[in-house]
Amino acid sequence: MKETERLLFLKEIYPHALRIEKELGFNAIALMAQAAGECGWKKPPGNMYFGIKDTDGLNGNEQLIRTKEILNNPYKKFPIIHSIISFLRGKKTYYIYDVETYFRKYDSPYESFLDHANFILNNERYKEALNVKDDPKKFLQVLADNGYATSLDYGIFMSAMVDSVTKRLNKLSTV
């Protein structure tokens, strides 16, 4: 991916992240880092910037997307399972699921950013993250520690994304 594409991606999402920062107090850099990491610096299908799953798959605000999930359960159910591969990390067995599952979709990027913020605000397991929402790296690490994503290295990945976004925002002179 070209650097210009990453800069364009940040220009497109910056207003939405900044609006959520002003309205709800979340750090815009944390939001942009998470969005960039979740969707690989590309506009996602259905404006799904944060990979929030849709639990019912019934009411029209969802989309079936192929993804990988890392779980410690070999019997997890998904709408479509393409493969399951086991691996050891330390003394624990994990399973990489290549699946299709339902994710939320949105009419606009702002709706995705707002839903993500509300998802965190309204989910008890992320309460601790709200105490550090001004610090992008700590905020994203606490989300990772409390199960936001199934990736075992999500917190480390998000820390690198904060650095990457900050560097690029400085190039754009938007910070």
C-alpha positions as a Markdown table, in Angstrom:
| # | Residue | x | y | z |
|---|---|---|---|---|
| 1 | Met | 0.0 | 0.0 | 0.0 |
| 2 | Lys | 1.3 | 3.4 | -0.9 |
| 3 | Glu | 1.9 | 6.1 | 1.7 |
| 4 | Thr | -0.4 | 8.5 | -0.1 |
| 5 | Glu | -3.3 | 6.0 | 0.4 |
| 6 | Arg | -2.6 | 5.8 | 4.1 |
| 7 | Leu | -2.6 | 9.6 | 4.4 |
| 8 | Leu | -5.8 | 9.8 | 2.4 |
| 9 | Phe | -7.4 | 7.2 | 4.7 |
| 10 | Leu | -6.5 | 9.4 | 7.7 |
| 11 | Lys | -7.8 | 12.5 | 6.1 |
| 12 | Glu | -11.1 | 10.8 | 5.5 |
| 13 | Ile | -11.6 | 9.5 | 9.0 |
| 14 | Tyr | -10.0 | 12.4 | 11.0 |
| 15 | Pro | -13.2 | 14.5 | 11.1 |
| 16 | His | -15.2 | 11.6 | 12.5 |
| 17 | Ala | -12.6 | 10.7 | 15.1 |
| 18 | Leu | -12.3 | 14.3 | 16.1 |
| 19 | Arg | -16.1 | 14.7 | 16.5 |
| 20 | Ile | -16.2 | 11.6 | 18.8 |
| 21 | Glu | -13.3 | 13.1 | 20.8 |
| 22 | Lys | -15.3 | 16.4 | 21.2 |
| 23 | Glu | -18.6 | 14.7 | 21.9 |
| 24 | Leu | -17.6 | 11.8 | 24.1 |
| 25 | Gly | -14.0 | 12.4 | 25.2 |
| 26 | Phe | -12.3 | 9.5 | 23.4 |
| 27 | Asn | -8.9 | 10.2 | 22.0 |
| 28 | Ala | -9.0 | 10.8 | 18.3 |
| 29 | Ile | -5.6 | 9.2 | 17.7 |
| 30 | Ala | -6.7 | 6.0 | 19.5 |
| 31 | Leu | -9.8 | 5.8 | 17.4 |
| 32 | Met | -7.9 | 6.4 | 14.1 |
| 33 | Ala | -5.2 | 3.9 | 15.1 |
| 34 | Gln | -7.9 | 1.3 | 15.9 |
| 35 | Ala | -9.8 | 2.0 | 12.7 |
| 36 | Ala | -6.6 | 1.8 | 10.5 |
| 37 | Gly | -5.6 | -1.5 | 12.2 |
| 38 | Glu | -9.0 | -3.1 | 12.0 |
| 39 | Cys | -9.5 | -2.4 | 8.3 |
| 40 | Gly | -6.0 | -2.3 | 6.9 |
| 41 | Trp | -5.9 | 1.4 | 6.0 |
| 42 | Lys | -8.8 | 0.9 | 3.5 |
| 43 | Lys | -12.4 | 2.0 | 3.5 |
| 44 | Pro | -14.2 | -1.1 | 4.9 |
| 45 | Pro | -17.4 | -2.6 | 3.5 |
| 46 | Gly | -20.5 | -1.1 | 5.1 |
| 47 | Asn | -18.3 | 1.6 | 6.9 |
| 48 | Met | -17.3 | -1.1 | 9.4 |
| 49 | Tyr | -14.2 | 0.6 | 10.8 |
| 50 | Phe | -14.1 | -1.3 | 14.1 |
| 51 | Gly | -15.1 | -4.9 | 13.4 |
| 52 | Ile | -18.0 | -4.9 | 15.8 |
| 53 | Lys | -19.9 | -8.2 | 15.4 |
| 54 | Asp | -23.7 | -8.3 | 14.8 |
| 55 | Thr | -25.0 | -11.0 | 17.1 |
| 56 | Asp | -28.3 | -11.8 | 15.5 |
| 57 | Gly | -27.6 | -11.4 | 11.8 |
| 58 | Leu | -31.3 | -10.8 | 11.3 |
| 59 | Asn | -32.4 | -7.2 | 11.2 |
| 60 | Gly | -30.7 | -5.8 | 8.0 |
| 61 | Asn | -27.9 | -3.9 | 9.7 |
| 62 | Glu | -25.4 | -6.6 | 9.3 |
| 63 | Gln | -23.1 | -8.1 | 6.6 |
| 64 | Leu | -21.4 | -11.5 | 6.3 |
| 65 | Ile | -17.6 | -10.9 | 6.2 |
| 66 | Arg | -14.8 | -13.4 | 6.0 |
| 67 | Thr | -12.3 | -13.0 | 8.9 |
| 68 | Lys | -9.9 | -14.9 | 11.1 |
| 69 | Glu | -10.6 | -15.5 | 14.8 |
| 70 | Ile | -8.1 | -16.9 | 17.3 |
| 71 | Leu | -9.9 | -18.7 | 20.1 |
| 72 | Asn | -9.1 | -21.3 | 22.8 |
| 73 | Asn | -12.3 | -23.2 | 22.0 |
| 74 | Pro | -12.3 | -25.8 | 19.2 |
| 75 | Tyr | -16.1 | -26.0 | 19.1 |
| 76 | Lys | -17.1 | -22.4 | 18.4 |
| 77 | Lys | -20.1 | -21.9 | 16.1 |
| 78 | Phe | -20.0 | -19.5 | 13.1 |
| 79 | Pro | -22.4 | -19.1 | 10.2 |
| 80 | Ile | -19.7 | -20.4 | 7.8 |
| 81 | Ile | -16.4 | -22.1 | 8.8 |
| 82 | His | -13.8 | -22.6 | 6.1 |
| 83 | Ser | -11.1 | -24.1 | 8.3 |
| 84 | Ile | -9.8 | -24.5 | 11.9 |
| 85 | Ile | -6.1 | -24.8 | 12.5 |
| 86 | Ser | -4.7 | -25.5 | 16.0 |
| 87 | Phe | -1.4 | -24.1 | 17.4 |
| 88 | Leu | 0.4 | -24.0 | 20.7 |
| 89 | Arg | 1.5 | -20.8 | 22.4 |
| 90 | Gly | 3.3 | -21.7 | 25.6 |
| 91 | Lys | 1.3 | -24.5 | 27.1 |
| 92 | Lys | -2.1 | -23.4 | 25.7 |
| 93 | Thr | -3.7 | -24.6 | 22.5 |
| 94 | Tyr | -5.4 | -22.0 | 20.4 |
| 95 | Tyr | -7.5 | -22.4 | 17.2 |
| 96 | Ile | -7.3 | -20.1 | 14.2 |
| 97 | Tyr | -10.8 | -20.0 | 12.6 |
| 98 | Asp | -11.1 | -18.9 | 9.0 |
| 99 | Val | -14.8 | -18.0 | 9.0 |
| 100 | Glu | -17.6 | -15.9 | 7.7 |
| 101 | Thr | -19.5 | -14.1 | 10.4 |
| 102 | Tyr | -21.9 | -11.2 | 10.8 |
| 103 | Phe | -20.6 | -7.7 | 11.4 |
| 104 | Arg | -22.5 | -4.5 | 11.8 |
| 105 | Lys | -22.7 | -2.1 | 8.9 |
| 106 | Tyr | -23.4 | 1.6 | 8.9 |
| 107 | Asp | -24.7 | 4.3 | 6.6 |
| 108 | Ser | -21.7 | 6.6 | 7.3 |
| 109 | Pro | -18.2 | 6.5 | 8.8 |
| 110 | Tyr | -19.5 | 8.8 | 11.6 |
| 111 | Glu | -22.2 | 6.2 | 12.6 |
| 112 | Ser | -19.4 | 3.6 | 12.8 |
| 113 | Phe | -17.3 | 5.8 | 15.1 |
| 114 | Leu | -20.3 | 6.7 | 17.3 |
| 115 | Asp | -21.4 | 3.1 | 17.6 |
| 116 | His | -17.9 | 2.0 | 18.5 |
| 117 | Ala | -17.7 | 4.7 | 21.3 |
| 118 | Asn | -21.1 | 3.7 | 22.6 |
| 119 | Phe | -20.2 | 0.0 | 22.4 |
| 120 | Ile | -17.3 | 0.7 | 24.8 |
| 121 | Leu | -19.3 | 3.1 | 27.0 |
| 122 | Asn | -22.1 | 0.6 | 27.4 |
| 123 | Asn | -20.0 | -2.6 | 27.9 |
| 124 | Glu | -19.0 | -3.3 | 31.5 |
| 125 | Arg | -15.9 | -5.2 | 30.5 |
| 126 | Tyr | -14.4 | -2.0 | 29.0 |
| 127 | Lys | -15.1 | 0.2 | 32.0 |
| 128 | Glu | -11.4 | 0.2 | 33.0 |
| 129 | Ala | -10.4 | 1.5 | 29.5 |
| 130 | Leu | -12.6 | 4.6 | 30.1 |
| 131 | Asn | -10.2 | 5.6 | 33.0 |
| 132 | Val | -7.3 | 5.9 | 30.5 |
| 133 | Lys | -9.1 | 7.0 | 27.3 |
| 134 | Asp | -6.9 | 10.1 | 27.1 |
| 135 | Asp | -3.8 | 7.9 | 26.6 |
| 136 | Pro | -4.2 | 6.1 | 23.2 |
| 137 | Lys | -1.7 | 3.3 | 23.9 |
| 138 | Lys | -3.0 | 2.5 | 27.4 |
| 139 | Phe | -6.6 | 2.7 | 26.2 |
| 140 | Leu | -6.1 | 0.3 | 23.4 |
| 141 | Gln | -4.1 | -2.1 | 25.6 |
| 142 | Val | -6.8 | -2.2 | 28.2 |
| 143 | Leu | -9.4 | -2.9 | 25.4 |
| 144 | Ala | -7.1 | -5.8 | 24.3 |
| 145 | Asp | -6.7 | -7.1 | 27.8 |
| 146 | Asn | -10.4 | -7.2 | 28.2 |
| 147 | Gly | -11.2 | -9.1 | 25.1 |
| 148 | Tyr | -11.9 | -6.5 | 22.4 |
| 149 | Ala | -10.3 | -8.7 | 19.7 |
| 150 | Thr | -9.3 | -12.3 | 19.4 |
| 151 | Ser | -5.8 | -11.6 | 18.2 |
| 152 | Leu | -3.3 | -12.6 | 20.9 |
| 153 | Asp | -1.1 | -9.6 | 20.1 |
| 154 | Tyr | -3.8 | -7.0 | 19.6 |
| 155 | Gly | -2.4 | -4.6 | 22.3 |
| 156 | Ile | 1.1 | -4.7 | 20.8 |
| 157 | Phe | -0.3 | -4.2 | 17.3 |
| 158 | Met | -2.4 | -1.3 | 18.4 |
| 159 | Ser | 0.5 | 0.4 | 20.1 |
| 160 | Ala | 2.4 | 0.3 | 16.8 |
| 161 | Met | -0.7 | 1.6 | 15.0 |
| 162 | Val | -0.8 | 4.6 | 17.4 |
| 163 | Asp | 2.8 | 5.4 | 16.5 |
| 164 | Ser | 2.1 | 4.9 | 12.8 |
| 165 | Val | -1.0 | 7.2 | 12.9 |
| 166 | Thr | 0.8 | 9.9 | 15.0 |
| 167 | Lys | 3.7 | 9.9 | 12.5 |
| 168 | Arg | 1.4 | 10.3 | 9.6 |
| 169 | Leu | -0.8 | 12.9 | 11.2 |
| 170 | Asn | 2.3 | 15.0 | 11.9 |
| 171 | Lys | 3.0 | 14.8 | 8.1 |
| 172 | Leu | -0.5 | 16.0 | 7.5 |
| 173 | Ser | -0.1 | 18.8 | 10.1 |
| 174 | Thr | -3.5 | 17.9 | 11.6 |
| 175 | Val | -2.5 | 17.3 | 15.1 |
